[in-house]
């Protein structure tokens, strides 16, 4: 996100400096998109997803999936049944006979309103401390009521894949330990980690349907609107909290907490806003992530006439913008994501810059689902992939702060035609964004690249003059 830190860097080679032709030029920023009603995922979509998971289960010899969920880690259960528990943990069981949701005192009421009307089973162990446990407190009893056979071959889906090296080869899954203990006690044979079926780089959630992409574009559009409203409200003397008030957040669920932070010599981009007041020359970062897309911008509070701006842009912003354009222009169906990552790492290394994290990652209802953008990964981009441009540039100077994160998707011609036909307003926004990136930013995008953010890839050189962008030559 807009300021992760203390992460080991990707290895980068030292190579000769590449001269970049650029300017800090005035560009007409397009208007922010008006708010529209949110697309709804149809019940038939959940039917297809559940059928696909049953097929995947059968292929690996599983009878049932036990999908763990909690307030922070709900994307897998949301994908399957549209369920995100509030305050509590939950467990979604999927087998050949249907879907059952084990939920606590408060979240059980949610189950009645879910698509396809899954069965709900009360499990009061998922409830908060001090609440009633007199009806059914045992997870094991809830599993029995749900009808999970003791001889079932069960795969557990945690909230992220766990590489064997992370846990020393131990049997582990990213889920609450008390749930795993209950499954051990209930089942005749050990459960298996099945997180890869949903979240692996070949998992079911890595390719989005047209309806899912429409929902994510809607969320990404709103996220970018919130961020740019904050940027337009920037002024010396205003507090971070006052700037965040200008975002006009609507109450849609967040994928991460709202970030709006500043600092004199550095900025912690993950911090929530405070009463700190902005000063000229400050470093500033802001990000909003809704379920489906995130937008972030970071930089310095400088005006276009500031004598510091041009040399700072030449040394730091131009190489960053050049690497970002290289990333965008490399995206196409069949492109090798490892090669894209390596090219971006090398381009930045030429100017003694490194990406703090992977140069890009997959995004769905969780802000970071996985990332194939690893040098040497040997993965290829496929139609229906939603990704986030997340190249966070780092140098030896903590005052070098810039960020330009936006969400997009890659779609082949049939998927583009479906989106254009079924979601014409969305498609009009995408066409306009591609035109802005081509005409004003000189990006040459493949036809399959669909920008989901307003003012996609626009990087202001100084945050007190938003229309003066870092523009690259050809």
C-alpha positions in Angstrom: 0.0 0.0 0.0 1.0 3.6 0.1 4.0 3.3 2.3 4.8 -0.2 3.5 8.3 -0.4 4.9 10.8 -2.6 6.7 10.5 -5.3 4.1 13.6 -6.9 2.7 14.3 -5.5 -0.8 14.3 -7.4 -4.0 17.9 -8.0 -5.2 18.8 -5.5 -7.9 22.0 -5.3 -10.0 24.1 -2.2 -10.4 23.9 -1.0 -14.0 24.7 2.1 -15.8 22.4 5.1 -15.5 19.8 5.5 -18.2 19.1 9.0 -19.4 15.4 9.8 -19.3 13.8 12.5 -21.3 11.1 14.2 -19.2 9.4 17.5 -18.3 7.2 18.8 -15.5 4.4 19.8 -17.8 0.9 21.3 -17.3 -1.8 18.8 -18.2 -5.5 19.1 -18.1 -6.7 16.5 -15.6 -10.0 14.8 -16.5 -13.0 15.4 -14.3 -13.6 12.8 -11.6 -16.3 10.3 -12.4 -19.8 10.9 -10.8 -21.1 8.5 -8.3 -23.2 5.7 -9.7 -25.2 2.8 -8.2 -23.0 -0.2 -7.4 -23.2 -3.3 -9.7 -24.6 -6.4 -8.0 -23.1 -9.8 -8.3 -25.9 -12.2 -9.6 -26.8 -15.4 -7.8 -25.8 -17.4 -10.9 -22.2 -16.2 -10.4 -22.0 -17.8 -7.0 -23.5 -21.0 -8.5 -20.7 -21.1 -11.1 -18.0 -20.4 -8.5 -19.2 -23.2 -6.2 -19.5 -25.6 -9.1 -15.9 -24.7 -10.1 -14.6 -25.3 -6.6 -16.4 -28.6 -6.3 -14.6 -29.6 -9.6 -11.3 -28.5 -8.2 -11.9 -30.4 -4.9 -12.7 -33.6 -6.7 -9.5 -33.3 -8.8 -7.4 -33.3 -5.6 -9.4 -35.9 -3.7 -11.3 -33.7 -1.3 -14.9 -34.2 -0.1 -15.4 -30.8 1.5 -13.8 -27.4 1.9 -13.7 -25.6 5.3 -13.2 -21.9 4.4 -12.0 -19.8 7.4 -13.2 -16.2 7.6 -13.0 -13.3 10.1 -13.5 -9.5 10.0 -10.1 -8.9 8.4 -9.9 -12.0 6.3 -13.2 -12.5 4.6 -12.4 -12.5 0.9 -12.6 -16.2 0.4 -16.0 -16.6 2.0 -17.2 -13.5 0.2 -16.1 -15.0 -3.1 -18.0 -18.2 -2.4 -21.2 -17.0 -0.7 -21.1 -13.2 -0.4 -20.4 -13.5 3.3 -18.1 -11.3 5.4 -18.6 -11.8 9.2 -18.7 -8.8 11.5 -16.8 -8.8 14.8 -16.4 -12.6 14.7 -14.8 -15.6 13.1 -16.8 -17.9 10.8 -16.4 -21.1 8.8 -18.0 -21.9 5.4 -18.4 -25.6 4.6 -18.7 -26.5 0.9 -19.4 -30.0 -0.2 -21.4 -31.8 -2.9 -24.7 -31.3 -1.0 -24.4 -27.5 -0.6 -23.0 -24.8 1.6 -23.3 -24.3 5.3 -22.1 -21.2 7.2 -21.0 -21.6 10.9 -21.4 -18.2 12.5 -21.5 -16.6 15.9 -24.3 -14.7 17.8 -24.1 -11.6 15.7 -23.1 -12.7 12.3 -25.6 -15.5 12.0 -28.3 -13.0 11.1 -26.2 -12.1 8.0 -26.6 -15.6 6.6 -30.3 -15.2 6.0 -29.7 -12.5 3.4 -26.9 -14.2 1.5 -27.2 -15.2 -2.2 -28.5 -18.8 -2.7 -29.7 -19.0 0.9 -27.0 -21.2 2.4 -27.8 -23.0 5.6 -26.7 -21.2 8.8 -25.5 -23.0 12.0 -24.9 -21.2 15.3 -21.4 -21.6 16.7 -21.1 -19.5 19.8 -17.3 -20.1 20.1 -17.1 -17.5 17.3 -18.9 -14.9 19.4 -17.1 -12.1 21.4 -16.0 -12.6 25.0 -18.7 -12.5 27.6 -21.5 -13.2 25.2 -23.9 -16.1 25.7 -22.5 -19.6 25.1 -25.4 -21.6 26.4 -26.9 -22.8 23.1 -23.9 -24.2 21.3 -20.5 -23.2 22.3 -18.4 -26.1 20.8 -17.0 -25.8 17.3 -17.1 -29.6 17.2 -20.9 -29.7 17.9 -21.4 -27.1 15.2 -19.5 -29.2 12.7 -21.6 -32.2 13.7 -24.9 -30.2 13.3 -23.6 -29.0 9.9 -23.4 -32.6 8.9 -19.7 -32.8 8.2 -19.0 -36.5 8.1 -16.1 -37.7 10.4 -14.6 -39.7 7.5 -14.7 -36.7 5.1 -11.5 -35.7 3.4 -11.4 -32.0 4.2 -9.3 -29.2 2.8 -9.0 -26.0 4.9 -8.8 -22.7 3.1 -6.9 -20.1 5.2 -6.7 -16.4 4.5 -3.3 -16.6 2.7 -1.2 -19.4 1.2 1.6 -20.5 3.6 4.8 -21.5 1.9 6.5 -24.4 3.6 9.5 -22.4 4.4 7.5 -19.9 6.5 6.7 -22.6 9.1 9.6 -24.9 8.7 7.7 -27.6 6.9 5.1 -27.9 9.7 1.5 -28.7 9.0 -0.1 -25.2 9.2 -2.7 -23.0 7.6 -3.5 -19.4 8.1 -6.6 -19.8 10.2 -7.5 -19.6 13.9 -5.8 -22.4 15.9 -8.9 -23.3 17.9 -10.8 -24.0 14.6 -8.0 -26.3 13.4 -8.0 -28.1 16.7 -11.8 -28.7 16.5 -11.4 -30.0 12.9 -8.6 -32.4 14.1 -10.9 -33.7 16.9 -13.9 -34.1 14.6 -12.2 -35.7 11.6 -10.9 -39.3 11.3 -8.1 -38.3 9.0 -6.1 -35.0 9.0 -7.3 -32.0 7.1 -5.2 -30.6 4.3 -4.3 -27.1 3.4 -6.4 -26.2 0.4 -5.8 -22.5 0.3 -4.1 -22.7 -3.1 -7.4 -23.8 -4.7 -8.7 -20.3 -4.2 -5.7 -18.0 -3.7 -2.8 -19.7 -5.4 -1.5 -18.2 -8.6 -3.6 -20.7 -10.5 -6.5 -20.5 -7.9 -10.1 -19.9 -8.7 -10.0 -16.2 -7.5 -7.2 -15.2 -9.8 -9.5 -14.8 -12.8 -12.4 -12.4 -12.5 -15.7 -12.7 -14.4 -17.3 -9.6 -16.1 -19.6 -8.9 -13.2 -16.7 -9.1 -10.7 -14.6 -6.7 -12.9 -17.5 -4.3 -13.1 -17.8 -4.3 -9.3 -14.0 -3.8 -8.9 -14.0 -1.0 -11.4 -16.8 0.7 -9.5 -14.9 0.4 -6.2 -11.5 1.5 -7.8 -13.2 4.5 -9.4 -14.6 5.6 -6.0 -11.2 4.9 -4.3 -9.4 7.2 -6.8 -12.1 9.8 -6.4 -11.5 9.9 -2.6 -7.8 10.2 -3.0 -7.9 13.0 -5.6 -10.4 14.9 -3.5 -7.9 14.7 -0.7 -5.1 15.9 -3.0 -7.3 18.8 -4.2 -7.9 19.8 -0.6 -4.2 20.0 0.3 -3.1 23.3 1.7 -0.4 24.5 4.1 -1.8 24.8 7.6 -4.6 22.2 7.2 -4.5 19.1 9.4 -4.3 15.5 8.1 -7.8 15.0 9.6 -9.2 18.0 7.7 -7.7 16.7 4.5 -9.2 13.2 5.1 -12.6 14.9 5.7 -12.5 16.2 2.1 -12.4 12.6 0.8 -16.2 12.3 1.0 -16.1 8.7 2.0 -19.5 7.1 1.5 -19.5 4.2 3.9 -18.6 1.5 1.4 -16.5 -1.2 3.1 -12.8 -0.6 3.2 -10.1 -3.1 2.2 -7.7 -1.2 4.5 -7.8 1.7 6.9 -7.8 5.2 5.4 -4.3 6.7 5.1 -3.6 10.4 5.1 -0.2 11.2 6.6 2.6 13.8 6.4 6.1 14.4 7.8 8.9 16.9 7.6 11.8 14.7 6.5 10.0 11.4 5.9 6.5 10.0 6.0 5.0 6.8 7.4 2.5 6.0 4.7 0.7 3.3 6.8 -0.3 5.7 9.6 -3.9 6.9 10.1 -4.5 10.7 9.9 -3.9 12.9 13.0 -4.2 16.5 13.9 -0.8 17.3 12.5 -0.8 20.4 10.3 0.8 20.4 6.9 3.8 22.6 6.2 5.4 23.7 2.9 7.9 21.1 1.7 6.3 18.3 3.8 6.2 14.7 2.5 2.7 13.5 2.2 0.9 10.2 1.4 -2.7 9.2 1.1 -4.5 6.0 0.1 -8.0 4.6 0.1 -8.7 1.0 -0.6 -12.3 -0.2 -1.1 -13.2 -3.9 -1.5 -12.0 -4.3 -5.1 -9.5 -1.5 -5.7 -7.0 0.9 -4.1 -5.6 4.2 -5.1 -2.6 5.9 -3.6 -0.6 9.1 -4.2 2.5 10.3 -2.4 5.0 13.1 -2.9 6.1 16.5 -1.6 4.1 19.6 -0.9 5.9 21.8 -3.4 4.6 24.3 -6.0 5.6 24.3 -9.7 7.9 27.3 -9.3 9.9 25.8 -6.4 13.6 25.6 -7.3 13.9 22.2 -5.6 11.3 20.7 -7.8 13.1 20.3 -11.1 16.3 18.6 -9.7 14.3 16.4 -7.4 12.1 15.3 -10.3 15.1 14.7 -12.6 16.9 12.6 -10.0 13.9 10.6 -8.5 10.5 11.2 -10.0 11.4 10.8 -13.7 13.1 7.4 -13.2 10.1 6.3 -11.1 7.6 7.4 -13.7 9.7 5.8 -16.4 9.7 2.4 -14.6 6.0 2.8 -14.1 5.3 3.4 -17.8 7.5 0.4 -18.6 5.4 -1.7 -16.4 2.1 -0.5 -17.9 3.3 -0.9 -21.5 4.6 -4.4 -20.8 1.1 -5.7 -19.7 -0.6 -7.9 -22.3 -2.1 -11.4 -22.3 0.6 -14.0 -22.3 3.3 -11.6 -21.0 5.8 -13.1 -18.6 5.3 -11.5 -15.2 8.7 -12.4 -14.0 10.3 -10.6 -17.0 8.1 -7.6 -16.3 9.3 -7.5 -12.7 12.9 -7.9 -13.6 12.7 -5.1 -16.2 11.2 -2.7 -13.7 13.8 -3.7 -11.0 16.6 -3.1 -13.5 15.2 0.2 -14.7 15.0 1.5 -11.2 18.4 0.1 -10.2 19.9 2.2 -13.0 19.1 5.2 -10.8 19.9 3.6 -7.5 16.2 3.1 -6.7 14.6 -0.2 -5.7 10.9 -1.2 -5.3 10.0 -1.7 -1.7 7.8 -4.6 -2.6 6.8 -6.5 -5.7 6.2 -4.3 -8.8 2.5 -5.1 -8.9 0.1 -7.7 -7.5 -3.2 -9.4 -7.9 -6.2 -7.6 -6.3 -9.8 -8.8 -5.6 -11.8 -8.2 -2.5 -8.6 -8.2 -0.5 -6.1 -5.5 -1.4 -3.2 -7.9 -2.0 -4.3 -11.4 -2.9 -1.0 -12.7 -4.3 1.7 -11.5 -6.7 3.2 -13.1 -9.8 5.4 -10.1 -10.3 8.6 -11.8 -9.1 11.8 -11.9 -11.2 12.1 -15.4 -12.5 8.5 -16.4 -11.5 7.7 -17.8 -15.0 4.1 -16.8 -14.8 2.0 -15.3 -17.6 -0.9 -12.8 -17.6 -4.3 -14.2 -18.4 -7.5 -12.6 -19.4 -9.6 -11.6 -16.4 -6.7 -10.8 -14.2 -7.2 -7.7 -12.0 -3.9 -6.2 -10.8 -2.6 -3.2 -9.0 0.3 -1.0 -10.1 2.2 -1.0 -6.8 5.7 0.2 -7.5 6.9 1.9 -4.2 10.3 3.5 -5.0 12.9 3.6 -2.3 16.4 5.2 -2.2 18.9 5.8 0.6 17.2 9.0 1.4 14.0 8.6 3.5 12.8 12.0 2.1 12.5 10.5 -1.4 8.7 9.9 -1.3 6.5 9.2 -4.3 3.7 6.8 -5.0 1.3 6.3 -7.8 -0.9 3.2 -7.2 -3.9 2.4 -9.3 -6.0 -0.7 -10.2 -6.6 -2.1 -13.6 -7.5 -5.4 -15.4 -6.3 -7.3 -18.4 -9.1 -8.6 -20.7 -9.2 -10.3 -24.1 -11.5 -9.2 -26.9 -14.5 -11.4 -25.9 -14.4 -10.2 -22.3 -14.0 -6.6 -23.4 -17.0 -6.9 -25.7 -19.0 -8.3 -22.9 -18.1 -5.5 -20.6 -18.8 -2.9 -23.3 -22.3 -4.4 -23.9 -23.4 -5.1 -20.3 -21.7 -2.2 -18.6 -21.6 0.7 -21.0 -21.0 3.4 -18.4 -18.0 1.5 -17.1 -16.7 1.0 -20.6 -17.0 4.7 -21.4 -14.8 5.5 -18.4 -12.2 2.9 -19.5 -12.1 4.4 -23.0 -11.7 7.9 -21.6 -8.9 6.8 -19.3 -7.0 5.1 -22.0 -7.3 8.3 -24.1 -5.9 10.4 -21.2 -3.0 8.0 -20.7 -2.2 8.1 -24.4 -2.8 11.8 -25.2 -1.5 13.4 -22.0 0.9 10.9 -20.5 2.3 9.3 -23.8 1.5 5.8 -22.7 1.2 3.1 -25.4 -1.1 0.5 -23.9 -2.0 -2.9 -25.3 -5.7 -3.1 -26.2 -6.3 -5.6 -23.3 -5.3 -3.1 -20.6 -8.3 -1.6 -18.8 -7.6 1.3 -16.4 -10.0 1.2 -13.4 -8.9 4.5 -11.7 -9.7 8.1 -12.5 -6.6 9.9 -13.6 -4.8 6.6 -13.9 -1.0 6.9 -13.6 -1.0 10.7 -13.3 1.9 11.6 -11.1 2.0 15.3 -9.9 5.6 16.6 -9.5 4.6 18.8 -6.6 1.4 18.1 -4.7 0.5 21.8 -4.4 0.1 22.0 -8.2 -1.7 18.8 -9.3 -1.9 19.6 -13.0 1.9 19.8 -13.3 2.6 16.2 -14.0 5.8 14.3 -14.6 5.7 13.7 -18.4 8.1 11.5 -20.3 9.3 11.9 -23.8 9.6 9.2 -26.5 
